[in-house]
Structures are given as structure tokens and as C-alpha cells.
Amino acid sequence: MFTLPVALAAQFAEGIVAVPYAECGGVRLYYEESGSGFPVVFIHEFAGDLWSWEPQLRHFARRYRCIAFNARGYPPSDVPDDPAAYSQDDAVADIVAVLAECGVQRAHIVGLSMGAFASLHLGLGHPRLAASLVLAGVGYGALLAQQPQFRLEVEATAARFEAQGMADAAAAYAATPHRAAMRRKDPRGFDEFTRRLSEHSTDGSVRTMRGVQGGRPAFDELALEACRVPALILAGDEDTPSLEPSLYLRRALPNAALSVLPRTGHAMNLEEPDAFNALVDDFLATVDAGRWETGEVSGDPIL
């Protein structure tokens, strides 16, 4: 389970410091912020939490107001008992609630994997809130043809978490091929990532896997052409399940660009933080300057 530093937890318990929570439909969402300037909100992946954005929070807080939060089901955010409280719509509503609590009317939105899906849907449903979208590691099982197999995998994973608990199931979940590059390049960071995953709420992980992951619509069911928010799509070339859907997004979103990081897997912000930060830095600066322009992507072969 996510734990606060001992001294800070004691201050919270004594009422000296107010715990920073936003609320969405009775569900409390723990958030942290640092820095000042135009807001940047970070939305974590299924296997992460706000901690997994630490390399970005330290970097971008130098010039931006950075906000990160734990999704519902990830303590110290609430873990609702009702499985119906976990869906793609709820994930988007949670972002809106955090923005409102922080008094933010517009922000750059940076999401990874599950967080990138929520970011995309925020751009579709609430485009005025998003100055830009960074959609990283997005797309596993996101096309209609892939969804039957993906949903079988989702149910099998949820059942394994349910039977074993996160403390025992985390290592196997982390040891997937699309995270092998991180384990190879940064074994210490990979071990820390796995340990933190093992501390996640089992109930929250199970309900999130079934409701948010398993219930999300396919890209080819969405009116993606209607989303004109500037978007940067990022993929690791060793994150095979995300490559084809990332290219699909690049072609479907009218104001998007795609960058592929070489020899990189799924959790690219942790695996290659300098490269990730540099790409996002340049993108945000270009958007901030009003200079983000993209051309049409042609399906015709180059002759």
C-alpha cells in the first residue's frame, strides 16, 4: 500500500497538515503538486501510481505547476467497493475533479498506458480542459480486432490478482516482455517498480483491471477525428502491443505526431526519463509558443 513519509503522516494524523484530496462522486482522490506556472497533470498507468512520475515531477516542476494523483483504487485514494465505480468514464471524471479541486481551467495532460487512455478520452469529451495531450505507451488491445483476446487476458489477470493477492502476483505481472528492456537497463529501478506494484491494493487492482481496462472502448469505435487538441504520441519500439495502435492514433488524430523511442519498452518515462522528458519538453514548449503544426499522414506508398 502507498505510504506517506512517517513525519508527514504524523502531521496529517494530528491535523497539522490537511491531506490533499479531490472528490469525485464521493470518491476521494489523493494528489500532490509542486512548482509553479502553467499546469501539467500526470496520469499514471495501471502498474504505477503518482510515484511513478517522480522523474517528470522533478524535471517539469522547474517551469510548470505539476499535479499528479492516484486513481481511484490506488491508496491513499479511496478504493470503492462497488465494481461499477470503475470505468473509463470514471477515470475521465477523476481527472476533471482533480483539475477543479486545484482551480485549473486548462492544463497540459500527460498520460501513460491506462493514464493515456483516460487522457485521450478527456481530450475527446472535455477538449477545453486540455491544452495538449501526451499519450505514451497507449493502445494495448485498443483496436476492435484485438479486443476479444485482450478482454480474455484482462479477466485472466484480474482472476490471478484475486487468487494470489498483489504481493504475490506483482512479480509475474512486471516480468512481461514489454517491460524486459527496463529490467535489462535499470535493474534497481525495475526492482523498485515491482516492489511498489506489490504494495498496491488487491481489490483496487482487480476492479480497475476489469472495469477500466476491460471496459474501455476500441479506438476504431471513437470519433477521433473530432479531437483537435495538440497531441504527442510516444511508443517504445520494444512495447510491441502499443506500436500498431500508436500508429493508428497518429493517422486518426488530426493534430498529432508520433515519436518512437529505440530499444525501449512500456514504462518509458522510468526506463528512459531523459529522452522522455526531452521529447515532452520540446512538445510543450512548441504548443506554448503557438507553433504546433502537423501535416496529413498519407497512406500512399513512397515511390
N, C-alpha and C positions, 0 to 999 in steps of 0.2 A: 504494500500500500504506500502511496505517496506520503512522505513525512516532511514536516517543516523542521528547520533548524531548532534545536532544543530551546535556545534563549528566546527566539521569536515565538515559538509555540507557547512558552510560559507567559509571554506578554499577552498573546491572544486570550489565553485561559483566564488571565486576571482582568481582562477588559481594557488593558492599557492601549492596545492597538486593535483597530477594527479589522476583521477579516474581510478582504476584498471579494465580494460576491456580486455577481449579476443574477437576476432571476428571470426564468422563462417558464411560464405556466406552472409555477410552484416548484420548479427545479432550480436549485442554486448552483451556480457555475463559478468556480474559483478562477480568478485571473490575477495576473501580475503585469506591471508595466514599468518601463524605465525610459529615460531620455525625454527629449522634447522636440517639437517640430511637427511636421505633417505626420499623421498616424499611419503606422504599418501594423496590421493584425496578422498573427501567425496561427494557422490551423493545423493541428497535428495529425499524424497518421494513426492507424489502428493500433500499431505496436508501440506508439510513443505517447508522450504527454507534453505539457509545456516545457518540461526539462529538455526534451529532445531538440528544442530550438535555441539552446544556450549559445552555440557558436554564432548564431544570427543575432540574438538579442544583444550580445556584447558588441558585435560589429555595427549593427544598424542604429543602436541607441546613441551612437556618436552624432548622428544627424537627424534622426527621426524619433517620434514618440512611438515606442514599440509596446505592443499589447499581445500577450499570449494567454490562453486559458485552457483548462482541462475540460474536455467534452463531458456531457452527462455520462455517467457510468465509470468515470475516472476520478476517484477520490483525490483531493478533498472536495471535488464537485459531488453533487448528490448522485446516488445510484437508485433510480426509480425501480420499484418492484414490478410495475406493470410492463410487460414486454411491448405493449402498444405505444409506450412512451419513447420508443427508439425507432426513428425513421429518417430518411433523407430530409424530409420537410422539417423534422425536429432539429436536425443538425444545422440547417439554414437558420431556423428561428433562433437557435442559440447564438449564432454569430450576430444576428440583429440585436438580440438582447444585450450582449456584451458591448456592442457599439453604443447602444442607447444609455447603458449604465455609465459608460465613460464619457458621455456627451459628445460623441464623434458622429458627425453628419456624413463624412466621406473619408475613405481610407484606401490605401493600397492593401490588397488581400493576398497573402502568401500561404498556399496550402500544399501539403504533401500527401499523396495517395488518398486515403479516406478524406483527409482535410482538403485535398484538391477537388474532389467531387463536390464537397459542400461549398467550396469557393466558386466553382463553376455554376452551381445552382443559385448561389447568391447573385452572381452576375446576370443570370437569366431572369430571376424573379425580382431583384432589387438593384437594377443597374445604377441608380443614382447614388447608392452607398459605396460603390466600388470605383475608385479612380483607376485601378488596374487590377489584373489578376495574374498571379504566378501559379501555374498548375504543374506541379512536379510529381513525377512517378505516378501519373494518373492513367487509368484505363484498364486495369486488370479485369477481364471478364465484362468489359463495358460495351461490346457490340452484340447485337441480337443473336448472331450465330454462336457466340461464345457463352451466352448466359445459362443455358441448361447445364453445361458442365460446371460452370462457375458456381451455380447455386448448389449443386451436389457437393462441391468442395467446401462451400461455406457451411453447410449443415454438418458435414463430417468434422470440420474444425471445431464448430460450436459444441458438438457432442463430445469431442475429445477434451475440450476445456472443462465441460460439465463433469465428465467422469474423473478426470485427473486433477483438476484444480490448476490454476495458473502457475503455482510454484513448481509443479512437476512438468507441465506442458510447455512452458516458455522456451526451454532449450530446443525442443524439436521444432517449434514454430519459427524460431530465429534461424535455424540451420537449413533454410531453403536456398535453392540455387541462386535466386536473385539477391541474396544477402551475402553470398560467398565472397564477393570482392571486398566487402568491408572487413570480414573476418580475416581475410588474407593480408590486407594492407594495414589494418589497425586492430590487432588482436585485443589490446587493452580496452579500446573504445567499444569493440564488439562485446566483450565480457560485461562491461558496464551497461550497455544497451540491454543485454539478455537479463542481467540481474534486475534492472528496473522493470522490465516486462514481467518478470516472475512475481513482482510485488503488486501488479495490477489486480483489481477486483475481479474475481472469477465470475460473479453474477453480472457485473457490468460488461465484461468482455463477451460473455455468452450472448447477452441481449443485444449488444452492439453488433456483433457478428451477424446475428440472424436478422435484426431489424434494419440496421443502417446499411451494412454491407450487402446482405442478401436481398434487401428490398429496393435497392436503387434501380432506377430505370436505365435502359441502354442509351448510348449516345445517339444511335440512329432512330430513337423514339422522340428525340428532343428537337425543338426548333432552334438549333444552334446558330443558324444564320441571323437570328434576331439579336444575338448578343454582340454588340459593337464595342464593348469595353476593351481597351488595350490588354492584350494577353501575351504572356511569355510561357510557352510550354517547355518543360525540361524533362529529359529522359536520360537514364544511364544505358549505355549500349549493352550491358550485361543484364539489364532488367527486361528480359525478353517479353514477358506478358504485357508490358506497357508500350512497347515500340509501335506496333501497328495501330493501337488506339490513339497514341500521341500524334501519329501522322494523320489519322482521320480527323482529329481535332484541329490540326493545323490547316487542313483543307476546308473544314466546315466553319470555323470561326473567322469572320471577315476581317478582324483586326489583330491577328495573332502571328507569332513567329515561333519557330521550334529550334531548340539547341539540344544536341546530344553530347553527353559527356563520355569520353572514351574510357574503357576499362573500369566502368563504374556501375554499381548495382542500384538497388531500390532506395535506400536511405541516403541519398546523395548529399544532403545537407550536413550529415555527420561524417560520411565517408570522405568527401572532398569539400570541406567547408570553404576553403579559399576560392576554389573555382566557382562553387555555387554562389558565394557572396559577390564575387566579381561580376558574374552574369546578371544577378538580380540588381546589383548596384547600378550597372550601366542602364538596365531597363528602366528602373525607377527614375534615374536622372533624365533619361530621354523623355519619359512621359511627363515628368515635372516641367521640363522645358517646352512642352507642347510640340515635340518633334517626332512623336511616334507615328511612323507611317509604314504600312506593309503593302506589298503587291499581291496580285492574284496568283494563286498556285495553279498551274496548268497540268492537266492530266495527259497532255500530248507528249509523245516520246521526243527526246532530243535527237535530231538527225545530223 
